[in-house]
Amino acid sequence: MAEIVVIGAGLGAMAGAARLATSGHRVTVYERQETYGGGVRRVAHAGFGFDTGPGLLHLPAVWRDLFVKTGKRPLESCVDLRQVDPGARHVFADGTGVTLPASSRAGTLRALDAALGEGAGHRWAEVLVRARTVWDATRRPLLEEPGTGGAHPADPYPALRRRGLLRRRTPTLAETAADELRDPRLAALLESYALGHGLDPRTAPASAAVLAYLEQTFGAWYVAGGLRALADAVHRRCAERGVRFVFGADVARTLVDDGRVRGVELADGTRVAADAVVDGGCPHEAPGPGRARLTLLLALRGARPADAAHRTVVHAPDRDAELAALFDGGGPAHAPTVTVHRPDDPAGVPDAEHEAVTVTAVVPPHPSPDWTDPAVTDAFARRMLEAAARAVPDLRERLLWQRAHTPVDAARETGAPGGVVPAPALAGAAPGAPRPVPNPGPVAGGYALGGWAHPGGGLAHAGMSGALVAGLLTEGPGWRGSR
């Protein structure tokens, strides 16, 4: 039995803590905030409730495995988990709309053909078939095995060898979308999966198409009461397994002696001895790689229409301008792609005659632009509302009040400078892009998990990082994952 310190109480850190405690270790979690969950937060006001972080869960098998391995009660007995169906509605720049069913290849093909013309569904399906090749090749090294900092796998996407792609380097996602889909709306659809994670489709490798494959194969899931209910359930599981939490405790540094981690020192000077230290924090002192998110919390009068899609993606009218503003230093002065969430959840509204809606856009991180300036936030929020009105036509008339959750808020909650949100390693790595932090640290007894560690950002990946670190600590450095 070892004494283990976990730094941070995000979802990935708590997943690792629960697994380690189940293996018999004594685990103490030190969290600088006064609560757990990291960026998985919920705002409640006047009877309305909103997720301010992720709104949907992908690859729920990761969390099912956690609950099976750490206790007798499975995930579904701890939270009300519902698959979102239809999976999403997309509204394109030309006004075309398409509703994609959940986890139905044939239904998706029919919907795309009906909305975008004969052959659109077939071209989309062919890209996802090639994306499955990526999944098969990268699932173990980029999701299920510990990351040790070695060379990133070569991009396995089997791009068509057409004119313009006969080059030595693997094409980017944008090049693949243009060449293989041959419709700007389909291209926008494919690119939106990467853009939603803050990735530039012009530099992201073609293998980022796996993000579309994952969602359309395994679906997207909503937790009744919001994703905060999942954080509550994981925290309860940690408590059941004997994990100790110390909130309001900022870890200043890791203590090392004779080439091995020996514990941590808190900001108040307190020293805590430990056999191993697991760091769930952000390793960057300045905004790291990736983008941030601005989320509007909208309280609406009037009932949610029964046929409203849970999630609608409204694509930007000018893709080039949006990408330039996001990734080329152009600032936030553009009409963005927004994701509108309209959950059918009584826990989020005061009564059936009101609706709680969130609208999210990917934005540059703080301090460029300065998201503490109300004028900056208000100006961008207006553009987001204009876009969201294409998904909720009577939005302006129904709006009771709104709040903004900015990158500054995210930075305060997560400790990530600028409010940057890490991307999943499964999306592949653009040339020269930083890799997630390896799970075993450079000093014996030190480990890393959470969104900034391998296998990267997103709730499923953070949960996997907890499993990987627990395996390394329990089984030894040669452990390569469950098979």
Secondary structure, 3 states (H helix, E strand, C coil): CCEEEEECCCHHHHHHHHHHHHCCCEEEEEECCCCCCCCCCEEEECCEEEECCCCCEECCHHHHHHHHHHCCCCHHHCCCEEECCCCEEEECCCCCEEEECCCCHHHHHHHHHHHHCCCHHHHHHHHHHHHHHHHHHHHHHHHHCCCCCCCCCCCCCCCCCCCCCCCCCCCEHHHHHHHHHCCHHHHHHHHHHHHCCCCCCCCCEHHHHHHHHHHHHHCEEEECCCCHHHHHHHHHHHHHCCCEEEECCCEEEEEEECCEEEEEEECCCCEEECCEEEECCCCCCCCCCCCEEEEEEEEEECCCCCCCCCEEEECCCCHHHHHHHHHCCCCCCCCCCEEEECCCCHHHCCCCCEEEEEEEEEECCCCCCCCCCHHHHHHHHHHHHHHHCCCCCCHHHHEEEEEEECHHHHHHHHCCHHHCCCCEHHHCCCCCCCCCECCECCCECEEECCCCECCECCHHHHHHHHHHHHHHHHHCCCCCCCC
